[in-house]
């Protein structure tokens, strides 16, 4: 009995450091959102600086959908423009928050919406595939 209790306690201690916090998950989503935004910016433009990030659950889609709003400066090295970008992710946490997974659901860039709305794909199918790939890469990029 004493060995089982010790094993259980050690197992719990090993699991605790692997938990994904809400802040870590949000940071991952913000990286993915920024990568997706840059995919749809006009040629020569990039996100120069992210001034603010806000996170919330989507009131229409439910708690498993996370909204990321980036207030950023878009630049072509000649012109700097303040813009707001909105990304919606479908996300989930594993057992005891040990893992976090997310996929892009929708992204709004310069008054254009890409991704999904219900079962319908907004934009072209190729845009959607590329968006999914770029956002996934952005989310998995280590923090610098």
N, C-alpha and C positions, 0 to 999 in steps of 0.2 A: 504494500500500500504506500509506504514511504517513497519507494522508487518511482511509482506511478505519479505521485504528487510532484516529485522533483522533476521528472521528465516533462510534465505538464507545464510547470513554471518556466523551465528552460525554453520550451517551445514557444510560450507566450513572449518571452524576452526576445527571441529571435524574430518573431513576426512583427513586433512593434516598429523597428526601424524601417521595415519595408512598406509601411503604410504611406499612401499618397494623400497629402493634405489638399484641402480645397484651393489653397493658394498655389501649390505646385501644379495642380490640374489647370487652374486659370492661366498661369504663366505659359503652360504648354499650348493652350487654346489661343492665346494672344500671338504666340510665334506662328502658329498655323494660319491665323487670320491675316497677319501681315504678309506672309508668303502668298496667300491667295489673292490679296488685294493687288500686289505688285504684278500678278499675272494679267490683270485687266486694266492696268494703267496705260495711258497713251505712250507711244514710243518715246524713249528718252527720259521718261519720268520715273522717279523712285520715291519711296518713303524716306525722307531725309531725317525725320525725327518723330517719335511718338510722344506726344505731350501728355496724354491721359488715356487711361484704360478703365472701362467700367464693365462690370459683370452682373448678370442677373439671370434668373430662370425665365423662360419664355412663358408669358401668362396664357397664351392661346394653345401652345403645344404641350405644355406641362413641364414637370420638374426634370424630366430626362433630357430636356433641351436647354442648352446654355447659350445665352446671348453675350457676345463680346462686342463692345463699341470702342473703336480706336479713334481718338482725336489726334490727327497727325499733320505734319507739314509735308506736302507733296512738292517735289522739286525737279527741275530739269537743269539745274545749276545756274540758270539765268533767272527763273521765276520761282518764287516760293509761295504756295497757296495752302491755307489751312483747310483741311477736309475732315469729314467724319465718315468712317466706314463701319458697317455692321455685318457681323457674322453670326450665324446660328449653327450650333453644333448639336448633334445627337450624341449623348455620352452616357457612360455607365461606369460604376465602380465595382470591383470584384469583392470577394469575401473579405471582410474586415478592412476595406479600402486598400487591400494589398496591391491592386492594379487599377489602372484607369485607362479606358479606351474611349475614343471619340472619332466621329466622322463629320465632315462638313455637310450641313443640310442646305444652307443658303448663305449667299454673300451679296452685299449691296455695295457697289462701287460706282461713284459718279452717276447716280440716278439710274443705274442699270442693275437688275437683279439676276443672279445666276444661281444654279443649284436646283433645288426641288421645291415644289409647292404641291403638297399632297402627293399624288402619284405622278404628277407631270414634271418633266425636266424643263427648266427655264434656260434659254440659250440653246446652243447646239449640244448634241450628245458628246462630240469631241471636246467642247469646252468643259463639260461636266467631268469627263474622264481626266482631263488635264488638271482641272481644279482639284479633284480628289487626290491626285498624285502629288501635286505641289504642296497642298495643305498637309498631307501626311508627312512629307519630307520636312516641312517647316516645323511641325510639332515634334519631330524626332531629332531636330538639330539641337545639340547641347548648348546651354547658356554660355555666352562668352563673358 
